[in-house]
Every structure is written in structure tokens, then in C-alpha cells.
Amino acid sequence: EQSWALPKLGAPAAWDVANGDGVVIAVLDTGVNEHPDLVANLVPGWSVYDDSPNTGDVYGHGTLVAGVLGMVGNNQAGGVGLAWGARVMPVRITGADGYASWSTVAEGITWAADHGARVVNISFEGMAGSATVHAAANYLRERGGVVVVAAGNTGAEKDIDASDAVLVVSATDQNDALAGFSSYGRFLDL
């Protein structure tokens, strides 16, 4: 099945200009497994959850997110990630339950910033309103990077102030309308 999202985003045309080559994207999540269509783009990461090099996916969410961002392109296998030329740095921030604390998220952002990531993706709800996450995101910003966070999947308006610390992204559907499950409010950037 073809993805409607990549053409809707204009990704094929954008790839003529840039595909993420030279960029390291840290995926702060449940870890990332060495999927065959992703492994060539993986760089070493860290588990800040248990202070170890074990970045294997303990819940399943992180590998999915990493694939959306960085599955290898033009390899005649599987799909393709939005930034298929980028390198993906797994930074595990959760235990097996898939939940993360703001302090662990902040530690993951700082670790990623100190190890070469200039884009940090956090696909967890609640990051946009955390002063702890904002402080770490500003640490990365001072080094020329950006932290991208999900608006959330509540389908409701959130009373969160806008912030320059993080780039908050909602979900849209095939018609470019706000997806029914996506959180929204004045804190959104995209």
C-alpha cells in the first residue's frame, strides 16, 4: 500500500533538494530495534533510562517512529523515511511500560546534544508544557539544534502556552485537516 502522507507533504519533490544527509536525528522514545530497513541509518545511542548502551526497543513505539523518520531510501526494500538520508540516534527514555519522566526526557535531550544530534524527536504527549523539557531543549538550541515534540493524541484542545523552546507538531489527515485524534491549541507550531 502506498503512503498518502509523503506525497501530501511534498516529500518526493523535497528529496530532489535534501534528504537529511549529514543530519543526526535523535529519537527519544522506547528504543529502536535494528530493523533491516533502518539499520544502515542507525548511529550509536544511549539508554538514559538505565544508563546503558542498550537501546533496543522495549515497547515497539520507538522503532516505528525511527522508521517514519529514517528508513533507508532507494534500497528496493520496505518503505522510505521522510528524512531517509539522515542518521538516526536511538535514545531510550522509557521502561518496558512505555512511559517517561520529564527529567529522563531532559537528560536524553542533553545526551543527544552532547553526542552530535541537532534534531531531537519526542513523540510523546505532555512535552510541550514541561519547563524541564524546555530547559533541555534550549540547551540544544544554543548548539544550533531543535527539539520537535508531538502535540498529543487526545483529540482535545490543550491549555498550554506557546514556547520557542520546542517545535510542537499536530497530526493532519489526508485532506490536510487536523486529525480527529490530534491535540490542538495555541501551543501548536505546525
Disulfide bonds with the S-S distance in Angstrom:
none
